């Protein structure tokens, strides 16, 4: 059945950062990459606005005609965009490994290079091209001991792997006759791959330090901010982020995990007004301050600036300012998003 450009554009607009249009066009490697990077960190999704007709044309090629005309011995042209994508996705996969898997044995020698190589090879398999997975992973394993123990090691490993993958690029072999796959098994495999990638991040959120929690939430918040011009799409992502929290509350009834999700999402989704930012400055607080932090700071400052205990001329005005700031932040932190 021929693919429609109009349907592809609709899916691109509705769920492009999640790869829905690539699933529709049978580009599973591209769909998985978009699922793991939210549409190539937003930039790839926007770039595809002019690329969709070409993708649809590739999907509509007849299998027999494609097998006859596709060059098998000639190398595909070098693509700077693909090479840059390989480097960045390799670094991205390596960073995720550094966050979630660095406690494993032989991490810098085996685990990290394999993760970086997987990211590079995923980009290599987009479209009608592929590369030599074995040589890409071998390059990663050879390069990793040189930068053993460095938090910046994903960069040189990814560069080396990207050069190797580009050197061994080739056209993807045509599928055997009658090998067309149904949507159900494809979605199943994509889901398994997504879970395998997400498991380390989930482990960090629930079991690692608070610093890691802030790091992850800041990264996702930055991604959400990229979609400020499409509020409905941002709301979709917020809803997806809230789903694990709600399911967890249903299953566990609360507890430590609920507090962890609540804390992360408060940091992730809150947007302070200028008045609220000024109130934070008055109480000497950071943006990620909790309700307990606000109350504690208010009590200490109120005690210090109370006119009955402070003879300063500015004490009364400062005391009023502190009370107003506390009331503003108290209204802000009333539980409303998690009802």
HELIX and SHEET records of a PDB file:
HELIX    1   1 UNK A    5  UNK A   15  1                                  11    
HELIX    2   2 UNK A   16  UNK A   18  5                                   3    
HELIX    3   3 UNK A   20  UNK A   24  1                                   5    
HELIX    4   4 UNK A   28  UNK A   41  1                                  14    
HELIX    5   5 UNK A   43  UNK A   47  1                                   5    
HELIX    6   6 UNK A   48  UNK A   50  5                                   3    
HELIX    7   7 UNK A   52  UNK A   59  1                                   8    
HELIX    8   8 UNK A   63  UNK A   69  1                                   7    
HELIX    9   9 UNK A   80  UNK A  100  1                                  21    
HELIX   10  10 UNK A  107  UNK A  111  3                                   5    
HELIX   11  11 UNK A  112  UNK A  124  1                                  13    
HELIX   12  12 UNK A  133  UNK A  144  1                                  12    
HELIX   13  13 UNK A  145  UNK A  147  5                                   3    
HELIX   14  14 UNK A  153  UNK A  167  1                                  15    
HELIX   15  15 UNK A  183  UNK A  207  1                                  25    
HELIX   16  16 UNK A  210  UNK A  225  1                                  16    
HELIX   17  17 UNK A  231  UNK A  252  1                                  22    
HELIX   18  18 UNK A  256  UNK A  269  1                                  14    
HELIX   19  19 UNK A  274  UNK A  282  1                                   9    
HELIX   20  20 UNK A  291  UNK A  305  1                                  15    
HELIX   21  21 UNK A  315  UNK A  332  1                                  18    
SHEET    1   A 2 UNK A 129  UNK A 130  0                                        
SHEET    2   A 2 UNK A 170  UNK A 171 -1                                        
END                                                                             
